[in-house]
Amino acid sequence: MAQKARKERAKANATALMNLHIGTLVVNVLFFLSNILFKRRSLTAYIILSIPAFVCEAVLESTGRPKFDPSTKALKNAGEDLSAPGLTDYMFDVIWVTWASVILVILFGNWAWLLWSAVPVYGLVKGFSLLGATRGMMGGQQAQQQQPENPVAGNRKQRRAA
């Protein structure tokens, strides 16, 4: 049963990576063709703002690609689950926002690179919410440590007053 789950995850990862690479190829070829044939766009902004997407794609490729034994073709490692929430999901979001930015730059001009500013803003919001949750958990632990260890002895009225 576990082998079947590993094979399904390997197949899903391979499909997701293939779609990711095809999407990246299409978007970047469209950018270069439109840049050459129609209207010049900022190549500097394109290179700088595409680097995070390329890095995310490389990380997803290295962690999610299934590994097979070369001699027996047996599945050695199915790769990390690319549909998992968290950092993997954020890396896909970085790639998709970069694609959207590139397409909007092709259609509307260099001002569309401002859409890419959503990536660091979203990262900051998630970071601050994580920091707030961590502080909240630490505050809860401190409150538990400050509670008196010996409960107030006596009757019910005295315990309520304390």
DSSP file with accessible surface (Angstrom, degrees, kcal/mol):
  #  RESIDUE AA STRUCTURE BP1 BP2  ACC     N-H-->O    O-->H-N    N-H-->O    O-->H-N    TCO  KAPPA ALPHA  PHI   PSI    X-CA   Y-CA   Z-CA
    1    1 A M     >        0   0  194      0, 0.0     4,-1.7     0, 0.0     5,-0.1   0.000 360.0 360.0 360.0 -41.6    0.0    0.0    0.0
    2    2 A A  H  >  +     0   0   74      1,-0.2     4,-2.2     2,-0.2     5,-0.2   0.867 360.0  55.4 -66.9 -35.6    2.8    2.4    0.9
    3    3 A Q  H  > S+     0   0   83      1,-0.2     4,-2.3     2,-0.2    -1,-0.2   0.887 105.4  52.6 -63.5 -37.1    4.6    1.6   -2.4
    4    4 A K  H  > S+     0   0  128      1,-0.2     4,-2.4     2,-0.2    -1,-0.2   0.916 109.0  49.4 -65.5 -40.6    1.4    2.6   -4.3
    5    5 A A  H  X S+     0   0   57     -4,-1.7     4,-2.4     1,-0.2    -2,-0.2   0.897 110.6  50.4 -65.1 -39.6    1.3    6.0   -2.5
    6    6 A R  H  X S+     0   0   75     -4,-2.2     4,-2.5     2,-0.2    -1,-0.2   0.909 110.8  49.0 -64.4 -41.0    4.9    6.6   -3.3
    7    7 A K  H  X S+     0   0  126     -4,-2.3     4,-2.4     2,-0.2    -2,-0.2   0.903 111.4  49.4 -65.8 -40.0    4.3    5.8   -7.0
    8    8 A E  H  X S+     0   0  114     -4,-2.4     4,-2.6     2,-0.2    -2,-0.2   0.908 112.2  47.7 -65.2 -41.5    1.3    8.1   -7.1
    9    9 A R  H  X S+     0   0   89     -4,-2.4     4,-2.9     2,-0.2     5,-0.2   0.914 111.2  51.4 -65.7 -39.6    3.2   10.9   -5.4
   10   10 A A  H  X S+     0   0    6     -4,-2.5     4,-2.5     2,-0.2    -2,-0.2   0.925 112.1  46.5 -61.8 -42.7    6.1   10.4   -7.9
   11   11 A K  H  X S+     0   0  155     -4,-2.4     4,-2.3     2,-0.2    -2,-0.2   0.924 113.6  47.9 -66.1 -43.5    3.7   10.6  -10.8
   12   12 A A  H  X S+     0   0   58     -4,-2.6     4,-2.6     1,-0.2    -2,-0.2   0.908 112.9  49.0 -64.5 -40.2    2.0   13.7   -9.4
   13   13 A N  H  X S+     0   0    3     -4,-2.9     4,-2.7     2,-0.2     5,-0.2   0.920 110.4  50.0 -65.0 -43.8    5.4   15.4   -8.8
   14   14 A A  H  X S+     0   0   31     -4,-2.5     4,-2.2    -5,-0.2    -2,-0.2   0.920 113.0  47.3 -62.5 -40.0    6.7   14.6  -12.3
   15   15 A T  H  X S+     0   0   74     -4,-2.3     4,-2.6     2,-0.2     5,-0.2   0.925 112.3  49.1 -66.1 -44.8    3.5   16.0  -13.8
   16   16 A A  H  X S+     0   0   32     -4,-2.6     4,-2.3     1,-0.2    -2,-0.2   0.913 112.7  47.6 -62.6 -41.8    3.6   19.1  -11.7
   17   17 A L  H  X S+     0   0    0     -4,-2.7     4,-2.6     2,-0.2    -1,-0.2   0.894 110.7  51.3 -67.8 -37.7    7.3   19.7  -12.6
   18   18 A M  H  X S+     0   0  101     -4,-2.2     4,-2.6    -5,-0.2     5,-0.2   0.940 112.0  46.6 -64.1 -45.5    6.6   19.2  -16.3
   19   19 A N  H  X S+     0   0  101     -4,-2.6     4,-2.5     1,-0.2    -2,-0.2   0.894 112.1  51.9 -61.8 -39.2    3.7   21.7  -16.2
   20   20 A L  H  X S+     0   0    6     -4,-2.3     4,-2.4    -5,-0.2    -2,-0.2   0.933 111.6  45.4 -63.5 -45.0    5.9   24.1  -14.3
   21   21 A H  H  X S+     0   0   58     -4,-2.6     4,-2.5     2,-0.2    -2,-0.2   0.902 113.4  49.4 -68.4 -38.7    8.8   23.9  -16.8
   22   22 A I  H  X S+     0   0   86     -4,-2.6     4,-2.8     2,-0.2     5,-0.2   0.931 111.8  49.1 -65.8 -43.7    6.4   24.2  -19.8
   23   23 A G  H  X S+     0   0   16     -4,-2.5     4,-2.5    -5,-0.2     5,-0.2   0.918 111.9  48.4 -60.8 -43.5    4.8   27.3  -18.2
   24   24 A T  H  X S+     0   0   12     -4,-2.4     4,-2.4    -5,-0.2     5,-0.3   0.924 112.4  48.9 -63.1 -43.8    8.1   28.9  -17.5
   25   25 A L  H  X S+     0   0  114     -4,-2.5     4,-2.6     2,-0.2     5,-0.3   0.943 112.9  47.0 -61.1 -47.5    9.3   28.2  -21.1
   26   26 A V  H  X S+     0   0   78     -4,-2.8     4,-2.5     1,-0.2     5,-0.2   0.940 114.1  46.2 -62.1 -48.1    6.2   29.6  -22.6
   27   27 A V  H  X S+     0   0    9     -4,-2.5     4,-2.1    -5,-0.2    -1,-0.2   0.930 116.0  44.8 -63.7 -44.0    6.1   32.8  -20.5
   28   28 A N  H  X S+     0   0   22     -4,-2.4     4,-2.4    -5,-0.2    -1,-0.2   0.891 112.9  49.7 -72.1 -36.5    9.8   33.5  -21.0
   29   29 A V  H  X S+     0   0   66     -4,-2.6     4,-2.9    -5,-0.3     5,-0.2   0.920 110.6  51.6 -65.6 -41.5    9.8   32.8  -24.8
   30   30 A L  H  X S+     0   0   88     -4,-2.5     4,-2.5    -5,-0.3     5,-0.2   0.905 109.5  50.6 -60.2 -40.7    6.7   35.1  -25.1
   31   31 A F  H  X S+     0   0    0     -4,-2.1     4,-2.3    -5,-0.2    -2,-0.2   0.949 113.1  44.1 -62.5 -48.5    8.6   37.8  -23.2
   32   32 A F  H  X S+     0   0   88     -4,-2.4     4,-2.1     2,-0.2     5,-0.2   0.905 114.3  49.5 -66.7 -39.4   11.7   37.6  -25.4
   33   33 A L  H  X S+     0   0   87     -4,-2.9     4,-3.2     2,-0.2     5,-0.4   0.929 113.9  44.9 -64.3 -44.6    9.7   37.4  -28.7
   34   34 A S  H  X>S+     0   0   13     -4,-2.5     4,-1.8    -5,-0.2     5,-0.9   0.863 112.2  53.5 -67.5 -32.9    7.6   40.4  -27.7
   35   35 A N  H  <5S+     0   0    4     -4,-2.3    -1,-0.2    -5,-0.2    -2,-0.2   0.880 117.4  36.6 -68.1 -36.4   10.7   42.3  -26.6
   36   36 A I  H  <5S+     0   0  120     -4,-2.1    -2,-0.2    -5,-0.2    -3,-0.2   0.915 127.2  33.5 -80.9 -45.0   12.4   41.6  -30.0
   37   37 A L  H  <5S+     0   0  117     -4,-3.2    -3,-0.2    -5,-0.2    -2,-0.2   0.841 129.1  13.0 -85.7 -36.4    9.4   41.9  -32.3
   38   38 A F  T  <5S-     0   0  171     -4,-1.8     2,-0.4    -5,-0.4    -3,-0.2   0.766 116.6  -7.8-110.0 -86.2    7.1   44.6  -30.7
   39   39 A K      < -     0   0  133     -5,-0.9    -1,-0.3    67,-0.1     2,-0.2  -0.964  64.2-115.6-127.5 137.5    8.1   46.9  -27.9
   40   40 A R        -     0   0  166     -2,-0.4     2,-0.3    -4,-0.1    -5,-0.1  -0.469  32.5-171.5 -71.9 133.6   11.3   46.9  -25.8
   41   41 A R        -     0   0   36     -2,-0.2     2,-0.6   -10,-0.1     3,-0.1  -0.796  40.4 -76.7-118.4 166.2   10.8   46.2  -22.1
   42   42 A S     >  -     0   0   40     -2,-0.3     4,-1.7     1,-0.2     5,-0.1  -0.482  38.0-174.1 -69.8 111.6   13.3   46.5  -19.3
   43   43 A L  H  > S+     0   0   61     -2,-0.6     4,-2.8     2,-0.2     5,-0.2   0.817  84.4  58.7 -73.2 -31.0   15.6   43.5  -19.5
   44   44 A T  H  > S+     0   0   98      2,-0.2     4,-2.6     1,-0.2     5,-0.2   0.945 108.5  43.6 -62.9 -48.0   17.2   44.6  -16.2
   45   45 A A  H  > S+     0   0   24      1,-0.2     4,-2.7     2,-0.2     5,-0.2   0.906 113.3  53.4 -63.6 -39.3   13.9   44.4  -14.3
   46   46 A Y  H  X S+     0   0   12     -4,-1.7     4,-1.4     2,-0.2    -2,-0.2   0.938 112.2  43.4 -60.3 -47.1   13.1   41.1  -16.0
   47   47 A I  H  X S+     0   0   96     -4,-2.8     4,-1.3     2,-0.2     3,-0.3   0.951 116.6  45.9 -66.1 -47.5   16.4   39.5  -15.0
   48   48 A I  H  < S+     0   0  105     -4,-2.6     3,-0.2     1,-0.2    -2,-0.2   0.917 118.1  41.7 -63.8 -43.0   16.3   40.8  -11.4
   49   49 A L  H  < S+     0   0   35     -4,-2.7     4,-0.4    -5,-0.2    -1,-0.2   0.638 112.9  54.1 -84.5 -10.8   12.6   39.9  -10.8
   50   50 A S  H  X S+     0   0    2     -4,-1.4     4,-2.4    -3,-0.3    -1,-0.2   0.672  87.9  79.2 -92.4 -17.5   12.8   36.6  -12.5
   51   51 A I  H  X S+     0   0   89     -4,-1.3     4,-2.7    -3,-0.2     5,-0.2   0.922  91.2  51.2 -58.1 -46.4   15.8   35.3  -10.5
   52   52 A P  H  > S+     0   0   44      0, 0.0     4,-2.7     0, 0.0    -1,-0.2   0.910 110.9  49.3 -60.1 -36.9   13.6   34.4   -7.4
   53   53 A A  H  > S+     0   0    5     -4,-0.4     4,-2.5     2,-0.2    -2,-0.2   0.911 111.6  48.4 -67.1 -40.3   11.2   32.4   -9.7
   54   54 A F  H  X S+     0   0   86     -4,-2.4     4,-2.3     2,-0.2    -1,-0.2   0.900 112.4  49.1 -66.6 -38.1   14.1   30.5  -11.3
   55   55 A V  H  X S+     0   0   83     -4,-2.7     4,-2.6     2,-0.2    -2,-0.2   0.933 111.7  48.8 -65.3 -45.2   15.6   29.8   -7.8
   56   56 A C  H  X S+     0   0   18     -4,-2.7     4,-2.7    -5,-0.2    -2,-0.2   0.910 111.3  50.3 -60.5 -41.2   12.2   28.5   -6.6
   57   57 A E  H  X S+     0   0   20     -4,-2.5     4,-2.3     1,-0.2    -1,-0.2   0.906 110.3  49.5 -65.1 -39.5   11.8   26.4   -9.7
   58   58 A A  H  X S+     0   0   59     -4,-2.3     4,-2.6     2,-0.2    -2,-0.2   0.907 111.7  48.6 -66.3 -39.7   15.3   24.9   -9.2
   59   59 A V  H  X S+     0   0   56     -4,-2.6     4,-2.4     2,-0.2     5,-0.3   0.928 112.2  48.3 -65.6 -44.5   14.5   24.1   -5.5
   60   60 A L  H  X S+     0   0    0     -4,-2.7     4,-2.4     1,-0.2     5,-0.3   0.895 112.3  50.5 -62.3 -37.8   11.2   22.5   -6.4
   61   61 A E  H  X S+     0   0   51     -4,-2.3     4,-1.6    -5,-0.2    -2,-0.2   0.935 112.5  45.1 -64.6 -46.5   13.0   20.5   -9.1
   62   62 A S  H  < S+     0   0   75     -4,-2.6    -2,-0.2     1,-0.2    -1,-0.2   0.858 122.6  35.3 -71.2 -32.6   15.7   19.2   -6.9
   63   63 A T  H  < S+     0   0   55     -4,-2.4    17,-3.0    -5,-0.2    -1,-0.2   0.783 123.6  40.2 -91.2 -26.6   13.4   18.3   -4.0
   64   64 A G  H  < S+     0   0    0     -4,-2.4    -3,-0.2    -5,-0.3    -2,-0.2   0.638  83.5 106.1 -99.5 -15.4   10.3   17.1   -5.9
   65   65 A R  S  < S-     0   0   70     -4,-1.6    15,-0.1    -5,-0.3    14,-0.1  -0.485  72.8-121.3 -69.9 126.7   11.8   15.1   -8.8
   66   66 A P        -     0   0   10      0, 0.0     2,-0.4     0, 0.0    12,-0.2  -0.394  22.8-140.5 -65.7 144.2   11.4   11.4   -8.3
   67   67 A K  E     -A   77   0A  90     10,-3.3     9,-2.7    -2,-0.1    10,-2.0  -0.921  17.1-167.3-111.4 133.7   14.6    9.4   -8.2
   68   68 A F  E     -A   75   0A 115     -2,-0.4     7,-0.2     7,-0.2     6,-0.0  -0.894  30.4-107.0-119.5 149.7   14.9    6.0   -9.9
   69   69 A D     >  -     0   0   47      5,-3.1     4,-2.2    -2,-0.3     5,-0.2  -0.601  29.3-143.1 -71.1 124.0   17.5    3.3   -9.7
   70   70 A P  T  4 S+     0   0  101      0, 0.0    -1,-0.2     0, 0.0    -2,-0.0   0.845  94.1  42.6 -64.0 -31.1   19.4    3.4  -13.0
   71   71 A S  T  4 S+     0   0   98      1,-0.1    -2,-0.0     3,-0.1    -3,-0.0   0.920 129.4  22.7 -83.5 -42.8   19.9   -0.3  -13.3
   72   72 A T  T  4 S-     0   0   89      2,-0.1    -1,-0.1     0, 0.0     3,-0.1   0.547  90.8-133.4-101.2  -9.5   16.5   -1.7  -12.2
   73   73 A K     <  +     0   0  156     -4,-2.2     2,-0.2     1,-0.2    -2,-0.0   0.701  54.6 149.8  62.4  20.1   14.4    1.4  -12.9
   74   74 A A        -     0   0   49     -5,-0.2    -5,-3.1     1,-0.1     2,-0.4  -0.571  57.2-100.0 -82.3 148.8   12.8    1.0   -9.5
   75   75 A L  E     +A   68   0A  22     -7,-0.2    -7,-0.2    -2,-0.2     3,-0.1  -0.534  42.2 172.6 -71.5 118.2   11.6    4.0   -7.6
   76   76 A K  E    S+     0   0A 132     -9,-2.7     2,-0.3    -2,-0.4    -8,-0.2   0.842  71.1   6.0 -91.4 -43.6   14.2    5.0   -5.0
   77   77 A N  E     -A   67   0A  75    -10,-2.0   -10,-3.3     1,-0.1    -1,-0.3  -0.976  53.8-156.4-145.8 128.8   12.7    8.3   -3.8
   78   78 A A        -     0   0    0     -2,-0.3   -65,-0.1   -12,-0.2    -1,-0.1   0.616  47.4-125.3 -80.8 -10.6    9.3    9.8   -4.7
   79   79 A G        -     0   0    1    -14,-0.1   -15,-0.3     2,-0.1    -1,-0.2  -0.068  41.2 -48.0  85.6 165.2   10.5   13.3   -3.9
   80   80 A E        -     0   0  124    -17,-3.0     2,-0.6     1,-0.1    -3,-0.0  -0.380  69.7 -93.4 -68.3 152.9    8.9   15.8   -1.5
   81   81 A D    >   -     0   0   59      1,-0.2     3,-1.2     2,-0.1    -1,-0.1  -0.542  34.4-164.5 -71.5 112.7    5.2   16.3   -1.8
   82   82 A L  T 3  S+     0   0   10     -2,-0.6    -1,-0.2     1,-0.3   -18,-0.1   0.557  86.1  59.9 -78.4  -7.3    4.8   19.3   -4.1
   83   83 A S  T 3  S+     0   0   98      2,-0.0    -1,-0.3     6,-0.0    -2,-0.1   0.314  79.7 119.9 -98.2   8.5    1.2   19.8   -3.2
   84   84 A A    <   -     0   0   29     -3,-1.2     5,-0.4     1,-0.1     2,-0.0  -0.422  64.8-119.6 -73.0 144.7    2.1   20.3    0.5
   85   85 A P  S    S+     0   0  114      0, 0.0     2,-0.4     0, 0.0     3,-0.4  -0.296  75.0  43.3 -75.4 168.7    1.2   23.6    2.1
   86   86 A G  S  > S+     0   0   49      1,-0.2     4,-2.2     2,-0.1     5,-0.2  -0.808 118.0   0.6 104.2-135.8    3.8   25.9    3.6
   87   87 A L  H  > S+     0   0  126     -2,-0.4     4,-2.4     1,-0.2    -1,-0.2   0.875 131.1  54.5 -63.8 -37.5    7.0   26.8    1.9
   88   88 A T  H  > S+     0   0   28     -3,-0.4     4,-2.0     1,-0.2    -1,-0.2   0.933 109.5  48.3 -61.2 -44.0    6.4   24.7   -1.1
   89   89 A D  H  > S+     0   0   76     -5,-0.4     4,-2.1     1,-0.2    -2,-0.2   0.898 110.0  52.2 -62.7 -41.3    3.1   26.5   -1.7
   90   90 A Y  H  X S+     0   0   62     -4,-2.2     4,-2.4     2,-0.2    -1,-0.2   0.892 106.4  53.6 -64.1 -37.7    4.8   29.9   -1.3
   91   91 A M  H  X S+     0   0   21     -4,-2.4     4,-2.0     1,-0.2    -1,-0.2   0.910 108.4  49.1 -65.4 -40.0    7.4   28.9   -3.9
   92   92 A F  H  X S+     0   0   19     -4,-2.0     4,-2.7     1,-0.2    -1,-0.2   0.906 109.7  53.0 -62.7 -39.3    4.7   28.1   -6.4
   93   93 A D  H  X S+     0   0   46     -4,-2.1     4,-2.6     1,-0.2     5,-0.3   0.902 106.6  52.1 -62.5 -40.7    3.1   31.4   -5.6
   94   94 A V  H  X S+     0   0    6     -4,-2.4     4,-2.1     1,-0.2    -1,-0.2   0.933 111.7  47.0 -60.3 -43.5    6.3   33.3   -6.3
   95   95 A I  H  X S+     0   0    0     -4,-2.0     4,-2.4     1,-0.2    -2,-0.2   0.939 113.5  46.9 -64.8 -46.2    6.6   31.5   -9.7
   96   96 A W  H  X S+     0   0  124     -4,-2.7     4,-2.5     1,-0.2    -1,-0.2   0.892 111.8  49.7 -67.7 -38.3    2.9   32.3  -10.6
   97   97 A V  H  X S+     0   0   40     -4,-2.6     4,-2.6     2,-0.2    -1,-0.2   0.899 110.6  51.5 -66.9 -36.3    3.1   35.9   -9.6
   98   98 A T  H  X S+     0   0    4     -4,-2.1     4,-2.6    -5,-0.3    -2,-0.2   0.929 109.9  49.2 -64.8 -42.6    6.3   36.3  -11.6
   99   99 A W  H  X S+     0   0   45     -4,-2.4     4,-2.6     2,-0.2     5,-0.2   0.937 111.9  48.5 -60.2 -46.3    4.5   34.7  -14.6
  100  100 A A  H  X S+     0   0   41     -4,-2.5     4,-2.6     1,-0.2    -2,-0.2   0.908 111.5  50.4 -61.3 -41.2    1.6   37.1  -14.2
  101  101 A S  H  X S+     0   0    0     -4,-2.6     4,-2.5     2,-0.2    -1,-0.2   0.923 110.3  49.2 -62.8 -44.0    3.9   40.0  -13.9
  102  102 A V  H  X S+     0   0    1     -4,-2.6     4,-2.3     2,-0.2    -2,-0.2   0.931 112.4  47.7 -62.8 -44.6    5.8   39.0  -17.1
  103  103 A I  H  X S+     0   0   72     -4,-2.6     4,-2.1     1,-0.2    -1,-0.2   0.924 113.0  48.3 -63.6 -41.9    2.6   38.7  -19.0
  104  104 A L  H  X>S+     0   0   57     -4,-2.6     4,-3.5     1,-0.2     5,-0.5   0.863 109.3  53.4 -67.8 -33.2    1.3   42.0  -17.8
  105  105 A V  H  X5S+     0   0    0     -4,-2.5     4,-1.6     2,-0.2    -1,-0.2   0.909 108.0  51.1 -65.4 -39.8    4.6   43.6  -18.7
  106  106 A I  H  <5S+     0   0   36     -4,-2.3    -2,-0.2    -5,-0.2    -1,-0.2   0.933 120.4  34.9 -60.3 -43.8    4.2   42.3  -22.2
  107  107 A L  H  <5S+     0   0  113     -4,-2.1    -2,-0.2    -5,-0.2    -1,-0.2   0.887 134.5  17.7 -80.6 -41.1    0.7   43.7  -22.5
  108  108 A F  H  <5S-     0   0  154     -4,-3.5     3,-0.3     1,-0.3    -3,-0.2   0.522 103.6-107.5-118.1  -9.0    0.9   46.9  -20.5
  109  109 A G    ><< -     0   0    6     -4,-1.6     3,-1.8    -5,-0.5    -1,-0.3  -0.480  53.6 -42.8 111.0-178.7    4.5   48.0  -20.1
  110  110 A N  G >  S+     0   0   68      1,-0.3     3,-1.8     2,-0.2     4,-0.2   0.682 118.0  75.4 -65.9 -19.9    7.1   48.2  -17.4
  111  111 A W  G >  S+     0   0  210      1,-0.3     3,-1.7    -3,-0.3    -1,-0.3   0.755  80.8  73.0 -64.4 -19.4    4.7   49.6  -14.8
  112  112 A A  G X  S+     0   0   15     -3,-1.8     3,-1.7     1,-0.3     4,-0.4   0.671  74.6  80.3 -71.0 -12.6    3.3   46.1  -14.5
  113  113 A W  G X  S+     0   0   20     -3,-1.8     3,-1.2     1,-0.3     4,-0.4   0.732  75.3  76.8 -64.2 -18.1    6.4   45.0  -12.6
  114  114 A L  G X  S+     0   0  108     -3,-1.7     3,-1.3     1,-0.3    -1,-0.3   0.784  80.0  68.5 -62.8 -25.9    4.8   46.6   -9.6
  115  115 A L  G X  S+     0   0   71     -3,-1.7     3,-2.1     1,-0.3    -1,-0.3   0.870  88.4  65.8 -58.9 -32.5    2.6   43.6   -9.3
  116  116 A W  G X  S+     0   0   30     -3,-1.2     3,-2.0    -4,-0.4    -1,-0.3   0.749  81.1  77.6 -64.4 -20.5    5.7   41.6   -8.3
  117  117 A S  G <> S+     0   0   64     -3,-1.3     4,-1.6    -4,-0.4    -1,-0.3   0.699  77.6  75.7 -63.6 -14.2    5.9   43.7   -5.1
  118  118 A A  H <> S+     0   0   46     -3,-2.1     4,-2.6    -4,-0.2    -1,-0.3   0.808  85.2  64.9 -65.0 -26.4    3.1   41.5   -3.8
  119  119 A V  H <> S+     0   0   12     -3,-2.0     4,-2.2    -4,-0.2    -1,-0.2   0.976 107.3  35.1 -66.1 -56.0    5.6   38.7   -3.3
  120  120 A P  H  > S+     0   0   62      0, 0.0     4,-2.6     0, 0.0    -1,-0.2   0.886 117.6  54.5 -68.6 -31.4    7.8   40.4   -0.6
  121  121 A V  H  X S+     0   0   84     -4,-1.6     4,-2.5     2,-0.2    -2,-0.2   0.940 109.8  46.8 -64.0 -44.9    4.7   42.0    0.9
  122  122 A Y  H  X S+     0   0   96     -4,-2.6     4,-2.6     1,-0.2     5,-0.2   0.912 111.8  51.8 -62.5 -40.4    3.0   38.7    1.3
  123  123 A G  H  X S+     0   0   25     -4,-2.2     4,-2.4    -5,-0.2    -2,-0.2   0.904 110.1  48.5 -62.5 -41.4    6.2   37.2    2.7
  124  124 A L  H  X S+     0   0  105     -4,-2.6     4,-2.9     2,-0.2     5,-0.2   0.914 110.9  50.3 -65.2 -42.6    6.4   40.0    5.3
  125  125 A V  H  X S+     0   0   88     -4,-2.5     4,-2.3     2,-0.2    -2,-0.2   0.938 113.4  45.3 -61.4 -46.4    2.7   39.5    6.3
  126  126 A K  H  X S+     0   0  111     -4,-2.6     4,-2.2     1,-0.2    -1,-0.2   0.900 113.5  51.0 -64.5 -38.4    3.2   35.8    6.7
  127  127 A G  H  X S+     0   0   37     -4,-2.4     4,-2.6    -5,-0.2    -2,-0.2   0.923 111.2  46.5 -65.1 -44.1    6.4   36.4    8.6
  128  128 A F  H  X S+     0   0  142     -4,-2.9     4,-2.7     2,-0.2    -1,-0.2   0.883 111.9  50.9 -67.2 -36.9    4.8   38.9   11.0
  129  129 A S  H  X S+     0   0   69     -4,-2.3     4,-2.3    -5,-0.2    -1,-0.2   0.908 112.0  47.7 -67.5 -35.9    1.8   36.6   11.6
  130  130 A L  H  X S+     0   0  118     -4,-2.2     4,-2.4     2,-0.2    -2,-0.2   0.914 112.1  49.7 -67.5 -40.9    4.2   33.7   12.4
  131  131 A L  H  X S+     0   0   75     -4,-2.6     4,-2.6     2,-0.2    -2,-0.2   0.919 111.0  49.6 -63.8 -42.1    6.2   36.0   14.7
  132  132 A G  H  X S+     0   0   43     -4,-2.7     4,-2.4     2,-0.2    -2,-0.2   0.902 110.7  49.5 -63.8 -40.4    3.0   37.0   16.4
  133  133 A A  H  X S+     0   0   58     -4,-2.3     4,-2.2     2,-0.2    -1,-0.2   0.909 110.9  50.4 -65.7 -38.2    1.9   33.4   16.9
  134  134 A T  H  X S+     0   0   61     -4,-2.4     4,-2.4     1,-0.2    -2,-0.2   0.925 111.1  48.1 -65.8 -43.6    5.3   32.6   18.3
  135  135 A R  H  X S+     0   0  172     -4,-2.6     4,-2.6     1,-0.2    -1,-0.2   0.888 110.1  53.0 -62.7 -39.9    5.1   35.4   20.7
  136  136 A G  H  X S+     0   0   49     -4,-2.4     4,-1.9     2,-0.2    -1,-0.2   0.898 110.1  47.4 -62.1 -40.4    1.6   34.4   21.7
  137  137 A M  H  X S+     0   0  127     -4,-2.2     4,-1.7     2,-0.2    -2,-0.2   0.907 112.6  48.8 -68.4 -38.6    2.8   30.8   22.4
  138  138 A M  H  X S+     0   0   95     -4,-2.4     4,-2.0     1,-0.2    -2,-0.2   0.891 109.8  52.4 -67.8 -37.7    5.8   32.1   24.4
  139  139 A G  H  X S+     0   0   33     -4,-2.6     4,-2.1     1,-0.2    -1,-0.2   0.879 107.2  52.9 -64.1 -38.0    3.5   34.4   26.4
  140  140 A G  H  X S+     0   0   36     -4,-1.9     4,-1.7     2,-0.2    -1,-0.2   0.887 108.7  49.6 -64.8 -37.0    1.2   31.5   27.2
  141  141 A Q  H  X S+     0   0  101     -4,-1.7     4,-1.7     2,-0.2    -2,-0.2   0.897 110.3  50.2 -69.9 -38.6    4.2   29.5   28.6
  142  142 A Q  H  X S+     0   0  108     -4,-2.0     4,-1.5     1,-0.2    -2,-0.2   0.896 108.8  52.3 -66.4 -38.1    5.3   32.5   30.7
  143  143 A A  H  X S+     0   0   53     -4,-2.1     4,-0.7     1,-0.2    -1,-0.2   0.888 108.5  51.0 -65.7 -36.1    1.8   32.9   32.2
  144  144 A Q  H >< S+     0   0  141     -4,-1.7     3,-0.5     1,-0.2    -1,-0.2   0.868 109.0  51.2 -68.6 -34.2    1.7   29.2   33.1
  145  145 A Q  H 3< S+     0   0  152     -4,-1.7    -1,-0.2     1,-0.2    -2,-0.2   0.809 106.8  54.4 -72.4 -28.4    5.1   29.5   34.8
  146  146 A Q  H 3< S+     0   0  160     -4,-1.5    -1,-0.2    -5,-0.1    -2,-0.2   0.601  82.2 106.5 -83.6 -10.6    3.9   32.5   36.9
  147  147 A Q  S << S-     0   0  128     -4,-0.7     2,-0.1    -3,-0.5    -3,-0.0  -0.429  85.2 -99.7 -67.6 142.2    0.8   30.7   38.3
  148  148 A P        -     0   0  108      0, 0.0    -1,-0.1     0, 0.0    -2,-0.1  -0.401  24.1-148.1 -65.5 138.2    1.2   29.8   42.0
  149  149 A E  S    S+     0   0  179      1,-0.1    -2,-0.1    -4,-0.1    -3,-0.0   0.806  84.4  61.3 -77.6 -32.0    2.2   26.2   42.4
  150  150 A N  S    S-     0   0  140      3,-0.0    -1,-0.1    -3,-0.0     3,-0.1  -0.857  86.3-136.0 -97.2 115.3    0.4   25.8   45.7
  151  151 A P        -     0   0  113      0, 0.0     2,-0.3     0, 0.0    -2,-0.1  -0.306  33.5 -90.6 -67.4 153.6   -3.4   26.4   45.3
  152  152 A V        -     0   0   74      7,-0.1     2,-0.2    -4,-0.1     7,-0.1  -0.492  44.6-140.9 -67.0 125.7   -5.0   28.5   48.0
  153  153 A A        +     0   0   86     -2,-0.3     2,-0.3    -3,-0.1    -1,-0.1  -0.535  55.5  63.0 -84.9 155.8   -6.3   26.2   50.7
  154  154 A G  S    S-     0   0   41     -2,-0.2     2,-0.0     4,-0.1    -2,-0.0  -0.840  85.3 -30.6 129.4-166.4   -9.6   26.8   52.4
  155  155 A N     >  -     0   0   90     -2,-0.3     4,-1.8     1,-0.1     3,-0.2  -0.166  67.5 -90.2 -82.2-177.6  -13.2   26.9   51.5
  156  156 A R  H  > S+     0   0  161      1,-0.2     4,-2.3     2,-0.2     5,-0.2   0.875 122.2  54.7 -63.3 -40.4  -14.8   27.8   48.2
  157  157 A K  H  > S+     0   0  171      1,-0.2     4,-1.9     2,-0.2    -1,-0.2   0.907 108.5  48.9 -62.8 -41.4  -15.2   31.5   49.1
  158  158 A Q  H  > S+     0   0  105      1,-0.2     4,-1.3     2,-0.2    -1,-0.2   0.895 110.7  50.2 -67.6 -38.0  -11.5   31.9   49.9
  159  159 A R  H  < S+     0   0  140     -4,-1.8    -2,-0.2     1,-0.2    -1,-0.2   0.896 110.7  49.5 -68.1 -38.7  -10.5   30.2   46.6
  160  160 A R  H  < S+     0   0  192     -4,-2.3    -1,-0.2     1,-0.2    -2,-0.2   0.864 108.7  53.0 -66.6 -36.2  -12.7   32.4   44.6
  161  161 A A  H  <        0   0   88     -4,-1.9    -1,-0.2    -5,-0.2    -2,-0.2   0.812 360.0 360.0 -68.3 -28.4  -11.4   35.5   46.2
  162  162 A A     <        0   0   89     -4,-1.3    -3,-0.1    -5,-0.1    -4,-0.0   0.449 360.0 360.0 -79.0 360.0   -7.8   34.5   45.4
